[in-house]
Amino acid sequence: MIHKWWYVFIRKRTKPIPEDTAVVWKKRLSIAYGLLTWNAFGLMIYSISQGKADWAHYYGLKSDEEKAISPAKSWTQILGIKNAKVYRISGLTKTDEYEIIDGEEVRKPDIKETEELLD
């Protein structure tokens, strides 16, 4: 959706081109865009396979301590949230649940875990 002022701005400062020329350039630009995105996707897959998925740690912008912090704890620190409840979901099932209270992870023992400890 182009805003009206942008449309007027472009129309005043450019001259119309023939429709067949516009179609040819549209095809050329779409091919160039497709090649560029395909190569970017390939570069991303190559970087992940070489162990550079966390590029900030790979290039030394993030320390080992910062990498060890879970994403939930990191975001609570960034956003200044003191208490948070974290649900970890994989697919359609809940795999983990814990709370972050004053910047520390607090896990409640499951009923299964307490039964195993009692046995």
C-alpha positions as a LaTeX table, in Angstrom:
\begin{tabular}{lrrr}
\hline
Residue & $x$ (\AA) & $y$ (\AA) & $z$ (\AA) \\
\hline
Met1 & 0.00 & 0.00 & 0.00 \\
Ile2 & 1.67 & 3.17 & $-1.20$ \\
His3 & 0.84 & 6.38 & 0.60 \\
Lys4 & $-0.70$ & 9.10 & $-1.53$ \\
Trp5 & 2.13 & 11.58 & $-0.88$ \\
Trp6 & 4.76 & 9.06 & $-2.02$ \\
Tyr7 & 2.79 & 8.36 & $-5.20$ \\
Val8 & 2.52 & 12.11 & $-5.96$ \\
Phe9 & 6.23 & 12.63 & $-5.17$ \\
Ile10 & 7.31 & 9.90 & $-7.61$ \\
Arg11 & 4.87 & 11.00 & $-10.35$ \\
Lys12 & 6.12 & 14.61 & $-10.25$ \\
Arg13 & 9.81 & 13.68 & $-10.47$ \\
Thr14 & 9.80 & 10.87 & $-13.06$ \\
Lys15 & 8.61 & 10.52 & $-16.61$ \\
Pro16 & 6.45 & 7.58 & $-17.72$ \\
Ile17 & 8.14 & 4.68 & $-19.52$ \\
Pro18 & 6.54 & 2.37 & $-22.09$ \\
Glu19 & 4.70 & $-0.61$ & $-20.63$ \\
Asp20 & 6.75 & $-3.23$ & $-22.49$ \\
Thr21 & 9.98 & $-1.70$ & $-21.12$ \\
Ala22 & 8.53 & $-1.77$ & $-17.61$ \\
Val23 & 7.62 & $-5.46$ & $-17.97$ \\
Val24 & 11.13 & $-6.34$ & $-19.18$ \\
Trp25 & 12.75 & $-4.53$ & $-16.23$ \\
Lys26 & 10.30 & $-6.07$ & $-13.80$ \\
Lys27 & 11.31 & $-9.56$ & $-15.00$ \\
Arg28 & 15.03 & $-8.69$ & $-14.79$ \\
Leu29 & 14.71 & $-7.29$ & $-11.28$ \\
Ser30 & 12.65 & $-10.27$ & $-10.11$ \\
Ile31 & 15.32 & $-12.68$ & $-11.41$ \\
Ala32 & 18.07 & $-10.66$ & $-9.70$ \\
Tyr33 & 16.07 & $-10.61$ & $-6.46$ \\
Gly34 & 15.49 & $-14.37$ & $-6.66$ \\
Leu35 & 19.21 & $-15.07$ & $-7.17$ \\
Leu36 & 20.15 & $-12.75$ & $-4.31$ \\
Thr37 & 17.72 & $-14.37$ & $-1.87$ \\
Trp38 & 18.75 & $-17.89$ & $-2.91$ \\
Asn39 & 22.42 & $-17.06$ & $-2.30$ \\
Ala40 & 21.61 & $-15.44$ & 1.07 \\
Phe41 & 19.69 & $-18.57$ & 2.09 \\
Gly42 & 22.63 & $-20.75$ & 1.03 \\
Leu43 & 25.05 & $-18.58$ & 3.01 \\
Met44 & 22.84 & $-18.87$ & 6.09 \\
Ile45 & 22.69 & $-22.68$ & 5.83 \\
Tyr46 & 26.47 & $-22.84$ & 5.31 \\
Ser47 & 27.08 & $-20.62$ & 8.36 \\
Ile48 & 24.85 & $-22.79$ & 10.53 \\
Ser49 & 26.58 & $-25.97$ & 9.35 \\
Gln50 & 29.99 & $-24.45$ & 10.17 \\
Gly51 & 28.95 & $-23.63$ & 13.74 \\
Lys52 & 28.44 & $-19.90$ & 13.22 \\
Ala53 & 24.73 & $-19.88$ & 14.08 \\
Asp54 & 25.37 & $-17.64$ & 17.09 \\
Trp55 & 27.38 & $-15.07$ & 15.14 \\
Ala56 & 27.78 & $-12.70$ & 18.10 \\
His57 & 29.59 & $-15.40$ & 20.11 \\
Tyr58 & 31.57 & $-16.59$ & 17.10 \\
Tyr59 & 32.97 & $-13.10$ & 16.44 \\
Gly60 & 33.62 & $-12.38$ & 20.14 \\
Leu61 & 30.82 & $-9.89$ & 20.74 \\
Lys62 & 29.24 & $-12.17$ & 23.36 \\
Ser63 & 31.12 & $-13.83$ & 26.22 \\
Asp64 & 30.76 & $-17.47$ & 27.26 \\
Glu65 & 28.79 & $-16.39$ & 30.35 \\
Glu66 & 26.32 & $-14.46$ & 28.21 \\
Lys67 & 25.92 & $-17.43$ & 25.88 \\
Ala68 & 25.16 & $-19.75$ & 28.82 \\
Ile69 & 22.23 & $-17.59$ & 29.97 \\
Ser70 & 18.86 & $-18.86$ & 28.73 \\
Pro71 & 16.99 & $-16.60$ & 26.29 \\
Ala72 & 14.12 & $-16.15$ & 28.77 \\
Lys73 & 16.47 & $-14.94$ & 31.52 \\
Ser74 & 18.28 & $-12.69$ & 29.07 \\
Trp75 & 15.04 & $-11.04$ & 27.93 \\
Thr76 & 13.85 & $-10.53$ & 31.50 \\
Gln77 & 17.12 & $-8.69$ & 32.21 \\
Ile78 & 16.85 & $-6.58$ & 29.06 \\
Leu79 & 13.20 & $-5.66$ & 29.68 \\
Gly80 & 13.67 & $-5.16$ & 33.42 \\
Ile81 & 11.11 & $-7.80$ & 34.43 \\
Lys82 & 11.70 & $-9.02$ & 37.99 \\
Asn83 & 9.26 & $-11.93$ & 38.10 \\
Ala84 & 8.27 & $-14.05$ & 35.10 \\
Lys85 & 6.76 & $-17.44$ & 34.43 \\
Val86 & 8.44 & $-19.30$ & 31.56 \\
Tyr87 & 6.84 & $-22.00$ & 29.44 \\
Arg88 & 9.06 & $-23.92$ & 27.03 \\
Ile89 & 7.10 & $-25.43$ & 24.15 \\
Ser90 & 8.27 & $-27.88$ & 21.51 \\
Gly91 & 5.80 & $-28.44$ & 18.72 \\
Leu92 & 2.39 & $-28.68$ & 20.35 \\
Thr93 & 3.56 & $-29.96$ & 23.75 \\
Lys94 & 4.80 & $-28.12$ & 26.81 \\
Thr95 & 8.26 & $-29.44$ & 27.65 \\
Asp96 & 9.30 & $-27.25$ & 30.58 \\
Glu97 & 7.89 & $-24.71$ & 32.99 \\
Tyr98 & 9.68 & $-22.58$ & 35.57 \\
Glu99 & 9.68 & $-19.13$ & 37.12 \\
Ile100 & 12.27 & $-16.38$ & 37.15 \\
Ile101 & 12.16 & $-14.54$ & 40.47 \\
Asp102 & 14.58 & $-11.64$ & 41.04 \\
Gly103 & 16.77 & $-12.82$ & 38.17 \\
Glu104 & 17.11 & $-16.42$ & 39.39 \\
Glu105 & 15.45 & $-19.51$ & 37.93 \\
Val106 & 13.15 & $-21.26$ & 40.40 \\
Arg107 & 11.90 & $-24.70$ & 39.42 \\
Lys108 & 9.10 & $-26.46$ & 41.24 \\
Pro109 & 9.57 & $-30.24$ & 41.52 \\
Asp110 & 7.13 & $-32.33$ & 39.51 \\
Ile111 & 4.99 & $-34.96$ & 41.20 \\
Lys112 & 6.85 & $-37.67$ & 39.27 \\
Glu113 & 10.21 & $-36.35$ & 40.47 \\
Thr114 & 9.11 & $-36.27$ & 44.10 \\
Glu115 & 7.77 & $-39.84$ & 43.84 \\
Glu116 & 11.11 & $-40.98$ & 42.42 \\
Leu117 & 12.96 & $-39.30$ & 45.29 \\
Leu118 & 10.72 & $-40.94$ & 47.87 \\
Asp119 & 11.22 & $-44.46$ & 46.40 \\
\hline
\end{tabular}
